[in-house]
Amino acid sequence: MTTIAEAPAEPGTLVPARTELLERARALREPLWRDAAECDRLRRLTDASFDALTGAGLTRLMTPRRFGGYEADMRTFLDVTSELGRGCCSTAWLAGVLNAGNFVASLFPEQAQREVWQDDPGASAALVLGAPVAQVEDAEGGLVVTGRWAYASGVLHADWVSVLIPRGLDGPGFAVHLALLPVAQTTVEDTWHFAGMRGTGSNTVVAERLFVPAHRVLPFMPVVSGETDSFADASHRYRNSLMGLFSIGLLGAQLGGAARALDYVLEQAPSRPVAASTYRDQTQSPTFQLDVAEAATLVDSALLLAGRLADTVDEHAAAGTNPDLVRRARARMDSTRVAEYCREALSVLMTAYGSSAFNDANPLQRLWRDVNVASRHAGFGMGVPQQLYGRALAGMDPREISYLV
């Protein structure tokens, strides 16, 4: 598999333009497509796929510029990961998670940021936002943490990982914090045995009495709400517009997968017969035409909603404002609807193609598995986003039922 030749920007050099970053992502589409089945089989990205991603600089989208990153806008983040998703959903998912993880790492104090990037501008930080199931003890200069965090997408390729812990440095009591851990000081348990998104290698990261210095502990609720003025630099992009950032990182894989499935079905249609009919091929069948029209509309609708979400985040970042609760709840709802539209599109396309879409040798079944698993991520499901948006529209505080607003 080939890699992109262009070296990413180092400190003091020009940051690639949005068009350049998108071209790099498009250039990876076909190589990733050829490698996707192997990633699926291995249950992790191949070295070639991950090297291609990092060689193109596409894990630096959210890394601070002063450390050689790009500080890209949210629309670029969404579009780059969507392009990658047309090649390999798992690669796109990891690009989304690692870039979001780098963004979170950039909110930690300067000392922590230097530890992450000063000696390696290409370093990556994974991010796990599952329930803070860990034991935490006070220690001189920090905390001692023991815990297990499942669904740690990107941990097989990351240098660092941010996890949630149930107690910070502010005395006894429950206060959710983020702890930034060196992956080399943890162990990774092979627990990712899922039907789809297999290539993400989203295993379980384990820490056993790991010392975490105070500068690598950060209160979580201000990060979620975008109220980071007390600890984030005033020039930090997005510090007041975090709404939607985490879900944007997970949508590109699904958007790209659904778009690639539509392209594949249309490309194959002229050579596929329609069983028990006199139609020359699938393109002549009105039923097939109706199916692909429905699927295309679902994909287009998903792209439009995702684009609005990304643009809204960018608007608030440019204005230095924090979105109100209705917009924040709408962001959860929009991302959920995007995931649902992508899943529905795959269902329609599998039927339109025919039963051989489920053959192990057919890439459609992998896309179908990937999108079905990805779209059921906890951030999109359980009816919670609908409840949050409804409460906000009715003038109630959605934070009463979820802290992820």
TORPA-591462 format. One record per residue: x, z, y of N, C-alpha, C in turn. Coordinates in steps of 0.05 Angstrom, whole numbers, plus 5000, padded with zeros to 4 digits. Layout:
# residues N
XZYXZYXZY ...
This chain:
# residues 405
501750004976500050005000501850005025 501049855044502749825069502050055088 503850105106503350295128503650145154 502650275175502750165201505550205213 506650005225509350015234509750165260 507550165277507950285303508350585302 510450675315510850965316509051095336 507851325330506151465349507751565372 506251625394507651715418509051975414 511452005424512852255424512652365453 513352625456513252735483514752565503 513352515526514652365547514152065545 512751975524512151685522509251635527 508551385530505851315536504051365512 501551455517499651505496498251235490 497851165464496550915458493650905470 492950665479490250635490488150645468 485650685475483450695456483450445439 483750215451483749955436485949945416 488250055423490550055404489950235380 488850465385488150655364486050535345 484150395356482150265339483350035323 485149895335486549685320488149795297 489450025301490950145280489050225257 486750335264484850415243483750175228 483149955243482149715229484249595211 486849615219488949505202489249655176 488249905175488450065151486050025132 483949895143481449885128481749765100 482949535098483149405071485149545053 487549625063489349775045487950035035 486450175052485150415042482950345022 481650125026479550035007480749984980 483049864979484349804954485350064940 485850274955486850524944484650724939 482250674948480150874947479450964919 479350774900478650854872480751044861 483351004868485451174858485251454871 484551464896484051724909481751874895 479651724888477451844874478251954847 479951804833480751884806482652124807 484452134827486352344829485152604841 482852574854481552794868483252894892 484652714904486252764928487152494939 487952484964488952234974491652164961 492051914956494651824946496751864969 499251884961501351904982501251665000 500651424988500651185004498451195026 496151295018493951305037494551505060 495551745052496151945073498451855091 500451725079502651625095501751415114 499851245105498751045123497351165147 495851375141494351515162496251635183 498251785173500051915191501951715204 502751505189504451295201503151155224 500551135224499051015246498451215268 499351465264498851665285496051755287 494351715266491551765269490752055261 492752225256492252505254493052655279 493752495300494652615326492552585348 490152505341488152445362487552695379 487552935367486853175382489253355387 491653265380494053415385494753405415 495653625427496253625456498453415462 498153285485500053085493502853195496 503053435506505753545511507353585485 505953565462507253585436507253315421 506753095436506752835423504052735413 501952875421499252785412497952615433 495352545427493952355444491652465461 490552705453488352815468486152605472 485452465451483452245454480752355460 479052175471476252255476474652255450 472252365452470552395428469652125417 469151935435468251675426470451535410 472851565419475151455403475351595376 475151855376475252005352473151915332 470651875341468551785324469051505314 469851325332470151045324472550995305 474751145310477051125292476351215264 475051445262474351545235472251375222 470451245237468451065226469850815214 471850715229473350485218474850565192 476050795192477350885168475350915145 472951005151470851035131470050775118 470450555131469850295119471950225098 474150365098476150325077475950535056 475950795063475851015044474451255057 472251335047470751565058472451815058 473851865036475452105034477652115055 478951885060481151875080479951925108 477651805113476351845139475552135143 474552265122473752545123476152715130 478352665117480752825123481752775151 481652525160482452475188480752625207 478152645201476352805218476953095218 477353205194477853495191480553575203 482653415198485253485207485453465238 484153265249484153245278482553475291 480253545279478753775289480454025286 481854055263483554285259485754295279 486854065286488954065307487854145334 485354065339484054145365483854455365 482854565344482654865343485354995346 487354885333490055005336490954995365 490154785380490954765408489654975426 487755115416486455335432487855595429 489555625408491055865405493155895427 494256135430496256175451498655985448 500155955469502355765470504355815448 504956065442506856125421505956015394 503456035388502455915363502655615363 501955495386502155205388504955105384 506955245395509655165391510455195362 509555395348510155425320509055195303 506755085312505454865297506954605303 507454545328508254275335511054235347 512354445356514854405371516954265355 517154335329519154205312518053965297 515453925297514253715282511653625296 511953425314509553335329507353215311 508053145286506153035268504853245250 505353505255504253715238501153715240 499853785218496953785217495954065210 493554125220492254385214489554325203 489054425178486354405167484554615179 482054605173480054785185477854845165 477355105160475155185142473255365158 470755285161468855445176466755565158 467455615133465655755115465456055122 463756195107463256475112465956635112 466256825131468756975133468957185111 469557105087469757295064472757355061 473557575072476357655071476557955077 478858065069479358345076481658345096 481258505117483258505139484058785145 486658825149487759085155489459065181 489259275197490959275221493859315212 495659185227498459215223499859195250 502259295252503759285277504158995285 503158925308503458655318501658445307 499658535291497758335280495958445259 495458285239493558355217494758285190 493858415169494458335142491858235130 491857985120489457855111489657785082 487457845067487157765040484457625038 484357385026481857245025482056985010 479656865005479356614992477456445008 478156195014476456025030476155755015 473755705006473155464990472655225009 472554984997471954745012473954685034 476454745028478554715049479554425049 477954245061478653965063481353935078 483153775067485653725081487853915075 487254125060489354335056491654225038 491154025022493253915005495353755022 494553685046496353525063497053665089 495853895094496254025120498654215119 499754275143501854465146500754745153 498454745165497054995174494154975167 492855205167489955205163488755435179 486555375193485055585208482755665190 482455925186480356035170478856255186 476456315177474956535190475456795176 475857005193476157275182474157455196 473257665182470957825192471758045212 474258065220475058275238477558185253 477458235280479758145296481358385305 482458355329484358555340482958735360 480258735359478858885380477559145369 478859265349477859515338475959465315 474959685304473259665280470559525287 469259425266466759295270466958995263 464758865261464658585253464958405277 467058245277467458045298468857815286 467557585284468757355271471057245288 473257205275475657095288476756865271 478356705283479856495270482756605265 483756555242486556625236487956365228 490256315241491856075236494056145216 493856025192495756095170497555855163 500055905157501755695146500955645117 500455395111499555335084501655415064 504255385071506355455053506355745044 504955925060504856205053502256275039 500756075031498256115016498555974989 496556004972496355844947493855684949 493755464935491455294934490455264905 488055354901486855344874485255084871 485654954848484354694842481454744835 479654744855476854804850474954574858 476154354868474554134878473853934856 471653984842470753814820467853724827 467653534845465053454855464553154849 461953084851461152814844462152604865 462252694890463052504911465152634930 466152474948468352554966470552684950 471052584926472952704908475852684920 476352474934479052434944479852634966 477952784977478652974998480253214987 480153264961481653494950480953754964 478353794969477454024985477454284968 479854374961480154594943479954864957 480655074944480455344954483155454963 483455544987485955654997485755954995 487956074986487956364979490256494994 489756715007491756885020491757155007 494157255001494357524988496157695005 494957875020496358065038498357905056 497257715069498857545087498857665115 501157705127501357805154500757575174 498957625192498357435213498857555240 500857465255501357585281499057545300 498957715320496657725339496357455353 498457315358498157065373496956835356 496656895330495256695313492556795304 491356955321488557045316486956985342 484556875338482956775361480056835357 478656945377475756995374474256725369 472456735350471156485341468756415359 467056605366464656535380465056385406 467056465423467556305447468356015441 469755975418470455695410467955535405 466055655390463555505383461955455408 461755645426460055615449461355475472 463955415470465355275492465955465515 465955725510466555915531469356025528 471255845530474055915524475755955549 474455985573476056015597477856255597 477156465582478756705582481456665567 481656465550484156425536485256145535 483555935540484555665540485455585568 487555415569488655325594486455165609 486355195635484255065651484354765650 486654655643486954365641486154255613 485554435595485054355567482454195565 482653945556480353775553478453895532 475953875537473753975519473454275517 474954425532474754715528471954815533 470454665550467654745556465654555544 466454385526464454195515464854155485 465054375471465554365442463154275427 460854265439458454185426458853915411 458453925385458553675370461253595360 463453725369466153635362466553665332 465653885320466153925292464553725275 462053675282460453485266461453195270 462353135294463452865299465652805279 467352995273469452965254468552895226 466052965220465052925193463252675191 462452565213460552345213461852075208 464352035217465651775215465751675186 466451855168466551785139463951665129 461751795138459151705128458251445142 458751425167458051185182459650945171 462250985166463850775156463050695127 462450905111461650845083459050695082 457050765098454550625098454850335108 456450305129456950035140458349855119 460349975105461749815085459849745061 458149925054456249865032454349635040 453449635065451749415074453349145074 455749145083457448905083457848805054 458348995036458848915008456448784996 454148905000451648804988451048524999 451448485025450948215037453048015027 455548095024457547915015457047824986 456047994970455647934941452947784936 451147804954448447694950448347404943 449947224955449646934948450546874920 451947054906452747004879451247174858 449247314867447747484849444947374844 444147344819441447244812439347464816 436947374817434647564818433247544791 433447754776432447754748429547674747 428747514727425947444721424647304745 426147144760425047004782426246724784 425146554801426146284805427846264830 428446494843430146484867432946414859 434246244876436946154870438946394869 438546584888440246814889438847024906 440047254909438747474923437947414952 439547244965438947184993436247044997 435246914975432646774977430246964973 430747204964428647384957427547534981 425047514988423947675010424247975007 424148074982424548354978427348444985 429348284977432048344985432448335015 431248135028431348115057430248365071 427948455061426748695072428548935068 429748955045431549185039433949195058 435248965061437648965077436949005107 434648905115433748955142433349255147 432049385127431649675130434349825130 436149745112438749885111440349835137 440349595147441849535172440749695195 438049725196436849875218437550165216 437650275192438550555188441450595197 443150405189445950425198446250405228 444750215240444850185269443850435283 441650545273440550795285442451015283 443851045260445851255257448151215277 449050975280451250915299450350985328 447950915335446950975362446851275368 445751425349445551715353448351845354 450051755336452751865336454251805362 453851555371455051475396454051645420 451451695420450351865442451652145441 451852255416453052515413455952525424 457552325416460352325425460452285456 458752105466458852055495457952295511 456052455500455152695514457452895516 458952925494461153115494463253025515 463752765516465752655535464752695564 462152665569461052705596461552995605 460953185588461353465595464353525599 466053405582468953455585469853355612 468953115620469753005645468853165669 466453285666465353445688466253735687 467453815665468254095662465954285660 463754195648461354355645460754415616 459154625613458354705586455454625582 454754475561452054385556450154625552 447654595560445754815556444954825526 443355025519442655075492440954855480 439354725496437754495485439554275477 441454205493443253985486445054065462 445854315461447454395439445854385413 443354475414441654455390441054165383 440754005403440253715398442653585384 445053685391447453575378447353625348 446653875340446353925312444253755299 442053715313439853545302440753255300 442053155320442952875320444952825297 446853005293448752965272447452975245 445453145242443953165217442452905212 441152795232439652545229441552315222 443952315234445952105227446552115197 447052355187447752385159445352295141 442952365149440652285134440251985134 440651855157440351565158442451425140 444851525141446951405124446251435094 445251675086444451715059442151535051 440151505069437851335063438751045061 440550955078441550685076442850625049 444450815039445650775013443650754991 441550914993439450904972438050634972 437450524995436150264997438050044986 440650064993442549864985443049864955 443050094943443450104914441149974900 438750004910436449874898436549574903 437249494927437449214934439449064917 441749194912443849064896442949034867 441749244856440949244828442449464812 441649494787442649714771445649704766 446849474768449749454763451249584786 449949664808451249814829452250074819 451150174797451950434785454050404764 455050164760457250124741459750264753 461250394736463650534745465650344759 465550094751467449894763466449794790 464049864798462949754823463549954846 464749874867465350064889462850174903 460550044899458150154911457550434901 457950484875457250744865459050964877 461550894884463251094897462251144925 461550934939460450974966457951144966 456251084946453751234943454251524938 456151584920456851864914458051994938 459851854952461151974975459252044997 457451865004455651915026453552125018 452652124993450752324985451952604985 454452634978455652894979456252975008 457452795024458152855051455752925068 453552785064451152825081449853095075 450653225053449453485046451353715053 453353655070455053875081453254085094 454054335092452354555103451654515132 453354385147452854345176450454165181 449754005161447553815165444953905150 445054115134442854165115441454425118 439854485098438354725095436154755116 435554545130433454555151434154715176 436654815176437454985199437554815225 438754575225438854425251436154375262 434154315245431454265255430354525268 430854755255429855005266431155065293 433755015295435155065320434054905342 433654645337432754465358429854535366 428254595346425454665353425254915369 426855115362426855365378427855315406 429855155409430955095436428854955453 427454755441425454605455423054785463 422554995446420355175452421155405471 423555395481424455595500425555845488 426055835462427256075448430256035445 431656245439434556235437435256165408 436455925403437055845375439356015363 440856155380443056315370442056555354 439456615356438356835341438356785311 438456525303438456465275440956335265 442756255283445356135274447356155297 449856215289451956225309453155955314 452555755297453655485300451755315317 451655375342449955215361451755125384 
